[in-house]
Amino acid sequence: MSAEPQQEAEYRVSTLELFFDLVFVFTITQLTRKLADDTSPVGFGHVVIMLFVILWMYFGYVWLTNSVAPDTTVRRLLLMVGMGGFLVIALAIPNAFEAAGPAFGVGYLIVNLVHSGLFISAGGPGSAAAMARLAPFNLGSAALVFVGGFLPSTWRAAAWTAAVVLMIVSPYVNRRHGEFRIRPAHFVERHGLVVIVALGESIIAIGIGAAGLPLNLELVIAALLGLTLVYQLWWCYFGRAQDTRAEHSLAAMPAPERARAALSAFGWAHAPMLLGVVVVAVGVKKTIGHATEHLYLSGALALGGGAALFLIGQVVFRALLRIGTVKWRVIATIASLATVPIGLWLAIAQVAALVLVFGALLAVEDKLRA
């Protein structure tokens, strides 16, 4: 089947989609809480598995509303059903590898069925046909998540990991994903809003970490440093109109290349960025109440490693879309990891060091107009 023409009617993100994102706020909060409660390698692995499983379908809904405007009663109702499925998933996150596993699986199956059904029925000739070929893979991964929810914890992790592997390989087994229709303005704006939602969780983490503590100079400085770091993550993503350049880059591509770039730059590259934000939020939360104490290795790694994960996603994102240099962000990634020993000495000093790393990065790039 031939690719669809490039000239598509553009539209902006609807208020219903913004409402849909409210459940994602809760999802990120739950993942942050889960990781903060268990920062062991096993706990981190569980969060990574759940985040990837959730992001695959959450981004799937971004692709859905990019092709299917939620402008009829039936479409809006189906999106609300999907939102309900995501809410069940979010509620299950804290105990997803324990008693809430079945609820996680059922919610995920609902999300999948609504996504595939609405996409195939209303996505238009090219997108619907491409989705019809992808749907068996999505439903297969949903079946693994559903069945895994009823298995013991170790087997559950294995089943959900297998679902993640199936998600990763499915676009390359089904090579017709170039037929998906991509409206660049809506697509870029929608993913940017997802990043904003995730960054908002980092600010919430500051408030949660400060709850019940006396409002003294130490707490104020720690909170302001945390806020500055979150702002710098925002600037890395949106500064110097990076989102606008990303939109122009997508718009200039022919249809097959555009779909591949959308999958790689806004799928694979965004996953480490969002994971990085979640991990940084955990580090900030642990720092706020213990600013003048040392962090344990898990907390120091959360700050430095989370920032590095975010920057790795940024490097891949910019390289794939060819929208700026990546050299300085690679250096900043290494520098972020180098702050971990500082946190083992003094928590607030590591946050300050990360603020300096990102400040230097943004200053250099601003000077070079990267």
ABEGO torsion letter per residue (X at the ends): XBBBBABBBBBBBBAAAAAAAAAAAAAAAAAAAAAAABABAAAAAAAAAAAAAAAAAAAAAAAAAAABBBABAAAAAAAAAAAAAAAAAAAAAAAAABAAAAAAAAAAAAAAAAAAAAAAAAAEAAAAAAAAAAAAAAAAAAAAAAAAAABBAAAAAAAAAAAAAAAAAAAAABAAAAABBBBAAAAAAAAAAAAAAAAAAAAAAAAAAABGBBBBAAAAAAAAAAAAAAAAAAAAAABGGAAAAAAAAAAABBAAAAAAAAAAAABAAAAAAAAAAAAAAAAAAAAAAAAABBBBAAAAAAAAAAAAAAAAAAAAAAAAAGAEBAAAAAAAAAAAAAAAAAAAABAAAAAAAAAAAAAAAAAAAAAAGX
